[in-house]
Amino acid sequence: MSMAEVKVKRWGNSLGIIIPREISEHDGIHKGDIIRIDIIRTKRMDGFGILKGYPKYVKEEDGHEEFW
């Protein structure tokens, strides 16, 4: 059993994943095999919207003169 992090892609009206060659060779997976997968969704990390869903930035009021 192997583990890989892969990207879900659109194939027509469906979604699909690609099993990396190294994993298919290691685990002996071939075209037509029936396999079982566990899906664990991770947070999406791309350059845009990386903080989407987090609270908005709020500028602190001045008042920390003791640190300057």
PDB file of N, H, CA, C and O in Angstrom:
ATOM      1  N   MET A   1       0.850  -1.181   0.000  1.00  0.00           N
ATOM      2  CA  MET A   1       0.000   0.000   0.000  1.00  0.00           C
ATOM      3  C   MET A   1       0.886   1.230   0.000  1.00  0.00           C
ATOM      4  O   MET A   1       1.837   1.316   0.777  1.00  0.00           O
ATOM      5  N   SER A   2       0.581   2.178  -0.863  1.00  0.00           N
ATOM      6  H   SER A   2      -0.192   2.109  -1.494  1.00  0.00           H
ATOM      7  CA  SER A   2       1.346   3.413  -0.979  1.00  0.00           C
ATOM      8  C   SER A   2       0.431   4.603  -0.774  1.00  0.00           C
ATOM      9  O   SER A   2      -0.794   4.477  -0.785  1.00  0.00           O
ATOM     10  N   MET A   3       1.050   5.765  -0.587  1.00  0.00           N
ATOM     11  H   MET A   3       2.044   5.867  -0.578  1.00  0.00           H
ATOM     12  CA  MET A   3       0.291   6.988  -0.396  1.00  0.00           C
ATOM     13  C   MET A   3       0.860   8.057  -1.310  1.00  0.00           C
ATOM     14  O   MET A   3       2.076   8.163  -1.467  1.00  0.00           O
ATOM     15  N   ALA A   4      -0.013   8.847  -1.913  1.00  0.00           N
ATOM     16  H   ALA A   4      -1.001   8.761  -1.785  1.00  0.00           H
ATOM     17  CA  ALA A   4       0.420   9.938  -2.777  1.00  0.00           C
ATOM     18  C   ALA A   4      -0.550  11.093  -2.636  1.00  0.00           C
ATOM     19  O   ALA A   4      -1.725  10.889  -2.332  1.00  0.00           O
ATOM     20  N   GLU A   5      -0.067  12.299  -2.853  1.00  0.00           N
ATOM     21  H   GLU A   5       0.888  12.465  -3.099  1.00  0.00           H
ATOM     22  CA  GLU A   5      -0.921  13.469  -2.888  1.00  0.00           C
ATOM     23  C   GLU A   5      -1.068  13.847  -4.350  1.00  0.00           C
ATOM     24  O   GLU A   5      -0.084  14.172  -5.013  1.00  0.00           O
ATOM     25  N   VAL A   6      -2.298  13.805  -4.856  1.00  0.00           N
ATOM     26  H   VAL A   6      -3.098  13.540  -4.317  1.00  0.00           H
ATOM     27  CA  VAL A   6      -2.551  14.053  -6.267  1.00  0.00           C
ATOM     28  C   VAL A   6      -3.601  15.142  -6.430  1.00  0.00           C
ATOM     29  O   VAL A   6      -4.350  15.441  -5.500  1.00  0.00           O
ATOM     30  N   LYS A   7      -3.650  15.733  -7.622  1.00  0.00           N
ATOM     31  H   LYS A   7      -3.042  15.490  -8.378  1.00  0.00           H
ATOM     32  CA  LYS A   7      -4.601  16.794  -7.921  1.00  0.00           C
ATOM     33  C   LYS A   7      -5.798  16.207  -8.661  1.00  0.00           C
ATOM     34  O   LYS A   7      -5.630  15.413  -9.587  1.00  0.00           O
ATOM     35  N   VAL A   8      -6.998  16.594  -8.257  1.00  0.00           N
ATOM     36  H   VAL A   8      -7.135  17.239  -7.504  1.00  0.00           H
ATOM     37  CA  VAL A   8      -8.221  16.153  -8.912  1.00  0.00           C
ATOM     38  C   VAL A   8      -8.415  17.005 -10.164  1.00  0.00           C
ATOM     39  O   VAL A   8      -8.287  18.228 -10.120  1.00  0.00           O
ATOM     40  N   LYS A   9      -8.726  16.340 -11.285  1.00  0.00           N
ATOM     41  H   LYS A   9      -8.830  15.347 -11.320  1.00  0.00           H
ATOM     42  CA  LYS A   9      -8.916  17.050 -12.553  1.00  0.00           C
ATOM     43  C   LYS A   9     -10.285  16.707 -13.125  1.00  0.00           C
ATOM     44  O   LYS A   9     -10.867  15.671 -12.804  1.00  0.00           O
ATOM     45  N   ARG A  10     -10.786  17.590 -13.972  1.00  0.00           N
ATOM     46  H   ARG A  10     -10.314  18.432 -14.233  1.00  0.00           H
ATOM     47  CA  ARG A  10     -12.076  17.365 -14.621  1.00  0.00           C
ATOM     48  C   ARG A  10     -11.849  16.545 -15.886  1.00  0.00           C
ATOM     49  O   ARG A  10     -10.983  16.862 -16.701  1.00  0.00           O
ATOM     50  N   TRP A  11     -12.639  15.491 -16.033  1.00  0.00           N
ATOM     51  H   TRP A  11     -13.343  15.234 -15.371  1.00  0.00           H
ATOM     52  CA  TRP A  11     -12.649  14.651 -17.235  1.00  0.00           C
ATOM     53  C   TRP A  11     -14.083  14.584 -17.712  1.00  0.00           C
ATOM     54  O   TRP A  11     -14.876  13.798 -17.193  1.00  0.00           O
ATOM     55  N   GLY A  12     -14.428  15.408 -18.704  1.00  0.00           N
ATOM     56  H   GLY A  12     -13.784  16.047 -19.125  1.00  0.00           H
ATOM     57  CA  GLY A  12     -15.819  15.473 -19.164  1.00  0.00           C
ATOM     58  C   GLY A  12     -16.711  15.978 -18.060  1.00  0.00           C
ATOM     59  O   GLY A  12     -16.482  17.064 -17.527  1.00  0.00           O
ATOM     60  N   ASN A  13     -17.736  15.203 -17.701  1.00  0.00           N
ATOM     61  H   ASN A  13     -17.922  14.321 -18.134  1.00  0.00           H
ATOM     62  CA  ASN A  13     -18.636  15.583 -16.609  1.00  0.00           C
ATOM     63  C   ASN A  13     -18.226  14.965 -15.281  1.00  0.00           C
ATOM     64  O   ASN A  13     -18.954  15.069 -14.294  1.00  0.00           O
ATOM     65  N   SER A  14     -17.071  14.325 -15.253  1.00  0.00           N
ATOM     66  H   SER A  14     -16.480  14.240 -16.055  1.00  0.00           H
ATOM     67  CA  SER A  14     -16.613  13.632 -14.043  1.00  0.00           C
ATOM     68  C   SER A  14     -15.331  14.263 -13.522  1.00  0.00           C
ATOM     69  O   SER A  14     -14.781  15.176 -14.138  1.00  0.00           O
ATOM     70  N   LEU A  15     -14.864  13.770 -12.390  1.00  0.00           N
ATOM     71  H   LEU A  15     -15.310  13.028 -11.890  1.00  0.00           H
ATOM     72  CA  LEU A  15     -13.579  14.157 -11.832  1.00  0.00           C
ATOM     73  C   LEU A  15     -12.703  12.913 -11.784  1.00  0.00           C
ATOM     74  O   LEU A  15     -13.206  11.799 -11.634  1.00  0.00           O
ATOM     75  N   GLY A  16     -11.405  13.101 -11.911  1.00  0.00           N
ATOM     76  H   GLY A  16     -10.997  14.006 -12.033  1.00  0.00           H
ATOM     77  CA  GLY A  16     -10.517  11.950 -11.878  1.00  0.00           C
ATOM     78  C   GLY A  16      -9.166  12.303 -11.290  1.00  0.00           C
ATOM     79  O   GLY A  16      -8.826  13.475 -11.132  1.00  0.00           O
ATOM     80  N   ILE A  17      -8.410  11.283 -10.971  1.00  0.00           N
ATOM     81  H   ILE A  17      -8.686  10.330 -11.099  1.00  0.00           H
ATOM     82  CA  ILE A  17      -7.051  11.446 -10.478  1.00  0.00           C
ATOM     83  C   ILE A  17      -6.127  10.565 -11.317  1.00  0.00           C
ATOM     84  O   ILE A  17      -6.573   9.626 -11.976  1.00  0.00           O
ATOM     85  N   ILE A  18      -4.859  10.880 -11.281  1.00  0.00           N
ATOM     86  H   ILE A  18      -4.498  11.643 -10.746  1.00  0.00           H
ATOM     87  CA  ILE A  18      -3.857  10.063 -11.961  1.00  0.00           C
ATOM     88  C   ILE A  18      -2.990   9.417 -10.896  1.00  0.00           C
ATOM     89  O   ILE A  18      -2.472  10.097 -10.010  1.00  0.00           O
ATOM     90  N   ILE A  19      -2.835   8.116 -10.981  1.00  0.00           N
ATOM     91  H   ILE A  19      -3.256   7.564 -11.701  1.00  0.00           H
ATOM     92  CA  ILE A  19      -1.961   7.399 -10.057  1.00  0.00           C
ATOM     93  C   ILE A  19      -0.547   7.473 -10.625  1.00  0.00           C
ATOM     94  O   ILE A  19      -0.314   7.010 -11.742  1.00  0.00           O
ATOM     95  N   PRO A  20       0.398   8.042  -9.884  1.00  0.00           N
ATOM     96  CA  PRO A  20       1.769   8.148 -10.387  1.00  0.00           C
ATOM     97  C   PRO A  20       2.356   6.778 -10.754  1.00  0.00           C
ATOM     98  O   PRO A  20       2.078   5.775 -10.096  1.00  0.00           O
ATOM     99  N   ARG A  21       3.162   6.755 -11.803  1.00  0.00           N
ATOM    100  H   ARG A  21       3.388   7.569 -12.337  1.00  0.00           H
ATOM    101  CA  ARG A  21       3.744   5.509 -12.304  1.00  0.00           C
ATOM    102  C   ARG A  21       4.510   4.763 -11.225  1.00  0.00           C
ATOM    103  O   ARG A  21       4.417   3.538 -11.134  1.00  0.00           O
ATOM    104  N   GLU A  22       5.262   5.479 -10.410  1.00  0.00           N
ATOM    105  H   GLU A  22       5.338   6.473 -10.484  1.00  0.00           H
ATOM    106  CA  GLU A  22       6.055   4.818  -9.371  1.00  0.00           C
ATOM    107  C   GLU A  22       5.157   4.019  -8.427  1.00  0.00           C
ATOM    108  O   GLU A  22       5.511   2.914  -8.013  1.00  0.00           O
ATOM    109  N   ILE A  23       4.010   4.574  -8.094  1.00  0.00           N
ATOM    110  H   ILE A  23       3.723   5.471  -8.430  1.00  0.00           H
ATOM    111  CA  ILE A  23       3.093   3.882  -7.178  1.00  0.00           C
ATOM    112  C   ILE A  23       2.437   2.701  -7.879  1.00  0.00           C
ATOM    113  O   ILE A  23       2.303   1.627  -7.293  1.00  0.00           O
ATOM    114  N   SER A  24       2.025   2.896  -9.140  1.00  0.00           N
ATOM    115  H   SER A  24       2.133   3.769  -9.616  1.00  0.00           H
ATOM    116  CA  SER A  24       1.378   1.781  -9.842  1.00  0.00           C
ATOM    117  C   SER A  24       2.349   0.623 -10.034  1.00  0.00           C
ATOM    118  O   SER A  24       1.956  -0.540  -9.937  1.00  0.00           O
ATOM    119  N   GLU A  25       3.615   0.933 -10.304  1.00  0.00           N
ATOM    120  H   GLU A  25       3.935   1.877 -10.383  1.00  0.00           H
ATOM    121  CA  GLU A  25       4.611  -0.134 -10.441  1.00  0.00           C
ATOM    122  C   GLU A  25       4.896  -0.797  -9.100  1.00  0.00           C
ATOM    123  O   GLU A  25       4.974  -2.022  -9.010  1.00  0.00           O
ATOM    124  N   HIS A  26       5.050   0.018  -8.058  1.00  0.00           N
ATOM    125  H   HIS A  26       4.986   1.013  -8.131  1.00  0.00           H
ATOM    126  CA  HIS A  26       5.352  -0.510  -6.723  1.00  0.00           C
ATOM    127  C   HIS A  26       4.252  -1.428  -6.217  1.00  0.00           C
ATOM    128  O   HIS A  26       4.527  -2.480  -5.638  1.00  0.00           O
ATOM    129  N   ASP A  27       2.980  -1.017  -6.441  1.00  0.00           N
ATOM    130  H   ASP A  27       2.757  -0.163  -6.910  1.00  0.00           H
ATOM    131  CA  ASP A  27       1.851  -1.780  -5.923  1.00  0.00           C
ATOM    132  C   ASP A  27       1.282  -2.774  -6.935  1.00  0.00           C
ATOM    133  O   ASP A  27       0.309  -3.470  -6.643  1.00  0.00           O
ATOM    134  N   GLY A  28       1.881  -2.842  -8.114  1.00  0.00           N
ATOM    135  H   GLY A  28       2.671  -2.277  -8.351  1.00  0.00           H
ATOM    136  CA  GLY A  28       1.419  -3.802  -9.113  1.00  0.00           C
ATOM    137  C   GLY A  28       0.028  -3.506  -9.646  1.00  0.00           C
ATOM    138  O   GLY A  28      -0.740  -4.431  -9.911  1.00  0.00           O
ATOM    139  N   ILE A  29      -0.313  -2.215  -9.810  1.00  0.00           N
ATOM    140  H   ILE A  29       0.310  -1.464  -9.594  1.00  0.00           H
ATOM    141  CA  ILE A  29      -1.628  -1.824 -10.316  1.00  0.00           C
ATOM    142  C   ILE A  29      -1.564  -1.770 -11.839  1.00  0.00           C
ATOM    143  O   ILE A  29      -0.649  -1.182 -12.416  1.00  0.00           O
ATOM    144  N   HIS A  30      -2.563  -2.400 -12.486  1.00  0.00           N
ATOM    145  H   HIS A  30      -3.306  -2.878 -12.018  1.00  0.00           H
ATOM    146  CA  HIS A  30      -2.617  -2.447 -13.945  1.00  0.00           C
ATOM    147  C   HIS A  30      -3.984  -1.984 -14.430  1.00  0.00           C
ATOM    148  O   HIS A  30      -4.949  -1.956 -13.667  1.00  0.00           O
ATOM    149  N   LYS A  31      -4.054  -1.623 -15.704  1.00  0.00           N
ATOM    150  H   LYS A  31      -3.270  -1.646 -16.324  1.00  0.00           H
ATOM    151  CA  LYS A  31      -5.306  -1.208 -16.326  1.00  0.00           C
ATOM    152  C   LYS A  31      -6.372  -2.280 -16.091  1.00  0.00           C
ATOM    153  O   LYS A  31      -6.141  -3.469 -16.310  1.00  0.00           O
ATOM    154  N   GLY A  32      -7.544  -1.829 -15.639  1.00  0.00           N
ATOM    155  H   GLY A  32      -7.732  -0.863 -15.462  1.00  0.00           H
ATOM    156  CA  GLY A  32      -8.646  -2.755 -15.398  1.00  0.00           C
ATOM    157  C   GLY A  32      -8.722  -3.280 -13.976  1.00  0.00           C
ATOM    158  O   GLY A  32      -9.731  -3.871 -13.592  1.00  0.00           O
ATOM    159  N   ASP A  33      -7.662  -3.072 -13.178  1.00  0.00           N
ATOM    160  H   ASP A  33      -6.842  -2.591 -13.491  1.00  0.00           H
ATOM    161  CA  ASP A  33      -7.696  -3.510 -11.774  1.00  0.00           C
ATOM    162  C   ASP A  33      -8.741  -2.711 -11.018  1.00  0.00           C
ATOM    163  O   ASP A  33      -9.000  -1.551 -11.338  1.00  0.00           O
ATOM    164  N   ILE A  34      -9.327  -3.323 -10.036  1.00  0.00           N
ATOM    165  H   ILE A  34      -9.116  -4.266  -9.776  1.00  0.00           H
ATOM    166  CA  ILE A  34     -10.239  -2.627  -9.132  1.00  0.00           C
ATOM    167  C   ILE A  34      -9.468  -2.381  -7.843  1.00  0.00           C
ATOM    168  O   ILE A  34      -8.937  -3.308  -7.232  1.00  0.00           O
ATOM    169  N   ILE A  35      -9.416  -1.121  -7.443  1.00  0.00           N
ATOM    170  H   ILE A  35      -9.848  -0.367  -7.939  1.00  0.00           H
ATOM    171  CA  ILE A  35      -8.669  -0.744  -6.240  1.00  0.00           C
ATOM    172  C   ILE A  35      -9.589   0.009  -5.291  1.00  0.00           C
ATOM    173  O   ILE A  35     -10.654   0.483  -5.688  1.00  0.00           O
ATOM    174  N   ARG A  36      -9.174   0.114  -4.047  1.00  0.00           N
ATOM    175  H   ARG A  36      -8.309  -0.271  -3.725  1.00  0.00           H
ATOM    176  CA  ARG A  36      -9.896   0.874  -3.039  1.00  0.00           C
ATOM    177  C   ARG A  36      -9.024   2.064  -2.652  1.00  0.00           C
ATOM    178  O   ARG A  36      -7.822   1.914  -2.435  1.00  0.00           O
ATOM    179  N   ILE A  37      -9.632   3.248  -2.567  1.00  0.00           N
ATOM    180  H   ILE A  37     -10.609   3.370  -2.743  1.00  0.00           H
ATOM    181  CA  ILE A  37      -8.883   4.434  -2.159  1.00  0.00           C
ATOM    182  C   ILE A  37      -9.576   5.096  -0.977  1.00  0.00           C
ATOM    183  O   ILE A  37     -10.799   5.032  -0.853  1.00  0.00           O
ATOM    184  N   ASP A  38      -8.808   5.719  -0.124  1.00  0.00           N
ATOM    185  H   ASP A  38      -7.814   5.771  -0.225  1.00  0.00           H
ATOM    186  CA  ASP A  38      -9.330   6.551   0.960  1.00  0.00           C
ATOM    187  C   ASP A  38      -9.131   7.992   0.533  1.00  0.00           C
ATOM    188  O   ASP A  38      -8.037   8.369   0.115  1.00  0.00           O
ATOM    189  N   ILE A  39     -10.174   8.801   0.634  1.00  0.00           N
ATOM    190  H   ILE A  39     -11.063   8.494   0.974  1.00  0.00           H
ATOM    191  CA  ILE A  39     -10.086  10.198   0.229  1.00  0.00           C
ATOM    192  C   ILE A  39      -9.992  11.053   1.477  1.00  0.00           C
ATOM    193  O   ILE A  39     -10.869  11.024   2.340  1.00  0.00           O
ATOM    194  N   ILE A  40      -8.914  11.813   1.556  1.00  0.00           N
ATOM    195  H   ILE A  40      -8.201  11.836   0.855  1.00  0.00           H
ATOM    196  CA  ILE A  40      -8.708  12.755   2.653  1.00  0.00           C
ATOM    197  C   ILE A  40      -8.439  14.104   2.009  1.00  0.00           C
ATOM    198  O   ILE A  40      -7.376  14.315   1.424  1.00  0.00           O
ATOM    199  N   ARG A  41      -9.389  15.012   2.112  1.00  0.00           N
ATOM    200  H   ARG A  41     -10.252  14.840   2.588  1.00  0.00           H
ATOM    201  CA  ARG A  41      -9.261  16.319   1.464  1.00  0.00           C
ATOM    202  C   ARG A  41      -8.368  17.214   2.305  1.00  0.00           C
ATOM    203  O   ARG A  41      -8.560  17.348   3.514  1.00  0.00           O
ATOM    204  N   THR A  42      -7.395  17.820   1.654  1.00  0.00           N
ATOM    205  H   THR A  42      -7.239  17.711   0.672  1.00  0.00           H
ATOM    206  CA  THR A  42      -6.524  18.772   2.325  1.00  0.00           C
ATOM    207  C   THR A  42      -6.909  20.167   1.877  1.00  0.00           C
ATOM    208  O   THR A  42      -7.581  20.336   0.860  1.00  0.00           O
ATOM    209  N   LYS A  43      -6.487  21.162   2.631  1.00  0.00           N
ATOM    210  H   LYS A  43      -5.941  21.025   3.458  1.00  0.00           H
ATOM    211  CA  LYS A  43      -6.772  22.535   2.241  1.00  0.00           C
ATOM    212  C   LYS A  43      -6.068  22.854   0.938  1.00  0.00           C
ATOM    213  O   LYS A  43      -4.926  22.452   0.716  1.00  0.00           O
ATOM    214  N   ARG A  44      -6.750  23.569   0.096  1.00  0.00           N
ATOM    215  H   ARG A  44      -7.678  23.896   0.276  1.00  0.00           H
ATOM    216  CA  ARG A  44      -6.187  23.962  -1.188  1.00  0.00           C
ATOM    217  C   ARG A  44      -5.150  25.062  -0.952  1.00  0.00           C
ATOM    218  O   ARG A  44      -5.420  26.056  -0.277  1.00  0.00           O
ATOM    219  N   MET A  45      -3.985  24.867  -1.510  1.00  0.00           N
ATOM    220  H   MET A  45      -3.766  24.059  -2.058  1.00  0.00           H
ATOM    221  CA  MET A  45      -2.909  25.836  -1.341  1.00  0.00           C
ATOM    222  C   MET A  45      -2.428  26.296  -2.710  1.00  0.00           C
ATOM    223  O   MET A  45      -1.621  25.620  -3.348  1.00  0.00           O
ATOM    224  N   ASP A  46      -2.918  27.436  -3.159  1.00  0.00           N
ATOM    225  H   ASP A  46      -3.573  27.985  -2.641  1.00  0.00           H
ATOM    226  CA  ASP A  46      -2.374  28.028  -4.364  1.00  0.00           C
ATOM    227  C   ASP A  46      -1.991  29.458  -4.034  1.00  0.00           C
ATOM    228  O   ASP A  46      -2.308  29.952  -2.952  1.00  0.00           O
ATOM    229  N   GLY A  47      -1.328  30.112  -4.932  1.00  0.00           N
ATOM    230  H   GLY A  47      -1.070  29.711  -5.811  1.00  0.00           H
ATOM    231  CA  GLY A  47      -0.811  31.453  -4.665  1.00  0.00           C
ATOM    232  C   GLY A  47      -1.887  32.485  -4.429  1.00  0.00           C
ATOM    233  O   GLY A  47      -1.689  33.425  -3.659  1.00  0.00           O
ATOM    234  N   PHE A  48      -3.025  32.324  -5.082  1.00  0.00           N
ATOM    235  H   PHE A  48      -3.185  31.560  -5.708  1.00  0.00           H
ATOM    236  CA  PHE A  48      -4.105  33.294  -4.939  1.00  0.00           C
ATOM    237  C   PHE A  48      -5.141  32.743  -3.975  1.00  0.00           C
ATOM    238  O   PHE A  48      -5.523  31.577  -4.067  1.00  0.00           O
ATOM    239  N   GLY A  49      -5.595  33.574  -3.058  1.00  0.00           N
ATOM    240  H   GLY A  49      -5.285  34.522  -2.983  1.00  0.00           H
ATOM    241  CA  GLY A  49      -6.603  33.147  -2.110  1.00  0.00           C
ATOM    242  C   GLY A  49      -6.069  32.207  -1.054  1.00  0.00           C
ATOM    243  O   GLY A  49      -6.822  31.412  -0.492  1.00  0.00           O
ATOM    244  N   ILE A  50      -4.766  32.285  -0.773  1.00  0.00           N
ATOM    245  H   ILE A  50      -4.154  32.930  -1.230  1.00  0.00           H
ATOM    246  CA  ILE A  50      -4.160  31.345   0.159  1.00  0.00           C
ATOM    247  C   ILE A  50      -4.745  31.496   1.568  1.00  0.00           C
ATOM    248  O   ILE A  50      -4.738  30.542   2.347  1.00  0.00           O
ATOM    249  N   LEU A  51      -5.247  32.685   1.894  1.00  0.00           N
ATOM    250  H   LEU A  51      -5.253  33.459   1.262  1.00  0.00           H
ATOM    251  CA  LEU A  51      -5.830  32.903   3.220  1.00  0.00           C
ATOM    252  C   LEU A  51      -7.355  32.954   3.173  1.00  0.00           C
ATOM    253  O   LEU A  51      -7.991  33.452   4.102  1.00  0.00           O
ATOM    254  N   LYS A  52      -7.939  32.439   2.092  1.00  0.00           N
ATOM    255  H   LYS A  52      -7.422  32.035   1.337  1.00  0.00           H
ATOM    256  CA  LYS A  52      -9.387  32.439   1.955  1.00  0.00           C
ATOM    257  C   LYS A  52     -10.006  31.657   3.113  1.00  0.00           C
ATOM    258  O   LYS A  52      -9.597  30.538   3.421  1.00  0.00           O
ATOM    259  N   GLY A  53     -10.994  32.274   3.739  1.00  0.00           N
ATOM    260  H   GLY A  53     -11.326  33.183   3.488  1.00  0.00           H
ATOM    261  CA  GLY A  53     -11.658  31.618   4.853  1.00  0.00           C
ATOM    262  C   GLY A  53     -11.124  32.052   6.212  1.00  0.00           C
ATOM    263  O   GLY A  53     -11.743  31.776   7.239  1.00  0.00           O
ATOM    264  N   TYR A  54      -9.982  32.726   6.224  1.00  0.00           N
ATOM    265  H   TYR A  54      -9.479  32.950   5.390  1.00  0.00           H
ATOM    266  CA  TYR A  54      -9.426  33.221   7.471  1.00  0.00           C
ATOM    267  C   TYR A  54      -9.995  34.604   7.759  1.00  0.00           C
ATOM    268  O   TYR A  54     -10.448  35.275   6.831  1.00  0.00           O
ATOM    269  N   PRO A  55      -9.989  35.053   9.013  1.00  0.00           N
ATOM    270  CA  PRO A  55     -10.509  36.384   9.324  1.00  0.00           C
ATOM    271  C   PRO A  55      -9.737  37.467   8.570  1.00  0.00           C
ATOM    272  O   PRO A  55      -8.541  37.332   8.309  1.00  0.00           O
ATOM    273  N   LYS A  56     -10.442  38.534   8.232  1.00  0.00           N
ATOM    274  H   LYS A  56     -11.413  38.644   8.445  1.00  0.00           H
ATOM    275  CA  LYS A  56      -9.804  39.632   7.519  1.00  0.00           C
ATOM    276  C   LYS A  56      -8.786  40.317   8.415  1.00  0.00           C
ATOM    277  O   LYS A  56      -8.904  40.313   9.640  1.00  0.00           O
ATOM    278  N   TYR A  57      -7.788  40.901   7.778  1.00  0.00           N
ATOM    279  H   TYR A  57      -7.692  40.904   6.783  1.00  0.00           H
ATOM    280  CA  TYR A  57      -6.744  41.624   8.499  1.00  0.00           C
ATOM    281  C   TYR A  57      -7.330  42.884   9.112  1.00  0.00           C
ATOM    282  O   TYR A  57      -8.020  43.649   8.438  1.00  0.00           O
ATOM    283  N   VAL A  58      -7.060  43.092  10.368  1.00  0.00           N
ATOM    284  H   VAL A  58      -6.500  42.470  10.916  1.00  0.00           H
ATOM    285  CA  VAL A  58      -7.506  44.298  11.055  1.00  0.00           C
ATOM    286  C   VAL A  58      -6.274  44.972  11.621  1.00  0.00           C
ATOM    287  O   VAL A  58      -5.538  44.387  12.416  1.00  0.00           O
ATOM    288  N   LYS A  59      -6.055  46.219  11.199  1.00  0.00           N
ATOM    289  H   LYS A  59      -6.653  46.695  10.553  1.00  0.00           H
ATOM    290  CA  LYS A  59      -4.890  46.959  11.668  1.00  0.00           C
ATOM    291  C   LYS A  59      -5.084  47.337  13.128  1.00  0.00           C
ATOM    292  O   LYS A  59      -6.127  47.856  13.525  1.00  0.00           O
ATOM    293  N   GLU A  60      -4.051  47.064  13.915  1.00  0.00           N
ATOM    294  H   GLU A  60      -3.203  46.643  13.593  1.00  0.00           H
ATOM    295  CA  GLU A  60      -4.122  47.418  15.328  1.00  0.00           C
ATOM    296  C   GLU A  60      -4.016  48.926  15.484  1.00  0.00           C
ATOM    297  O   GLU A  60      -3.345  49.609  14.710  1.00  0.00           O
ATOM    298  N   GLU A  61      -4.691  49.420  16.496  1.00  0.00           N
ATOM    299  H   GLU A  61      -5.236  48.866  17.125  1.00  0.00           H
ATOM    300  CA  GLU A  61      -4.599  50.839  16.804  1.00  0.00           C
ATOM    301  C   GLU A  61      -3.219  51.132  17.386  1.00  0.00           C
ATOM    302  O   GLU A  61      -2.615  50.287  18.047  1.00  0.00           O
ATOM    303  N   ASP A  62      -2.734  52.338  17.130  1.00  0.00           N
ATOM    304  H   ASP A  62      -3.224  53.025  16.593  1.00  0.00           H
ATOM    305  CA  ASP A  62      -1.465  52.742  17.745  1.00  0.00           C
ATOM    306  C   ASP A  62      -1.632  52.727  19.251  1.00  0.00           C
ATOM    307  O   ASP A  62      -2.737  52.915  19.760  1.00  0.00           O
ATOM    308  N   GLY A  63      -0.568  52.510  19.947  1.00  0.00           N
ATOM    309  H   GLY A  63       0.330  52.357  19.534  1.00  0.00           H
ATOM    310  CA  GLY A  63      -0.673  52.468  21.389  1.00  0.00           C
ATOM    311  C   GLY A  63       0.383  51.576  21.993  1.00  0.00           C
ATOM    312  O   GLY A  63       0.355  51.288  23.189  1.00  0.00           O
ATOM    313  N   HIS A  64       1.320  51.136  21.166  1.00  0.00           N
ATOM    314  H   HIS A  64       1.343  51.370  20.194  1.00  0.00           H
ATOM    315  CA  HIS A  64       2.392  50.293  21.670  1.00  0.00           C
ATOM    316  C   HIS A  64       3.723  51.054  21.611  1.00  0.00           C
ATOM    317  O   HIS A  64       4.752  50.522  21.195  1.00  0.00           O
ATOM    318  N   GLU A  65       3.661  52.294  22.036  1.00  0.00           N
ATOM    319  H   GLU A  65       2.825  52.726  22.374  1.00  0.00           H
ATOM    320  CA  GLU A  65       4.862  53.134  21.987  1.00  0.00           C
ATOM    321  C   GLU A  65       5.998  52.575  22.824  1.00  0.00           C
ATOM    322  O   GLU A  65       7.163  52.875  22.563  1.00  0.00           O
ATOM    323  N   GLU A  66       5.675  51.766  23.827  1.00  0.00           N
ATOM    324  H   GLU A  66       4.728  51.523  24.039  1.00  0.00           H
ATOM    325  CA  GLU A  66       6.714  51.220  24.696  1.00  0.00           C
ATOM    326  C   GLU A  66       7.641  50.301  23.918  1.00  0.00           C
ATOM    327  O   GLU A  66       8.755  50.040  24.374  1.00  0.00           O
ATOM    328  N   PHE A  67       7.232  49.810  22.782  1.00  0.00           N
ATOM    329  H   PHE A  67       6.328  50.022  22.412  1.00  0.00           H
ATOM    330  CA  PHE A  67       8.085  48.929  21.990  1.00  0.00           C
ATOM    331  C   PHE A  67       8.957  49.704  21.012  1.00  0.00           C
ATOM    332  O   PHE A  67       9.883  49.135  20.434  1.00  0.00           O
ATOM    333  N   TRP A  68       8.685  50.972  20.817  1.00  0.00           N
ATOM    334  H   TRP A  68       7.932  51.434  21.286  1.00  0.00           H
ATOM    335  CA  TRP A  68       9.455  51.765  19.852  1.00  0.00           C
ATOM    336  C   TRP A  68      10.412  52.601  20.619  1.00  0.00           C
ATOM    337  O   TRP A  68      11.178  53.362  20.029  1.00  0.00           O
TER     338      TRP A  68
END
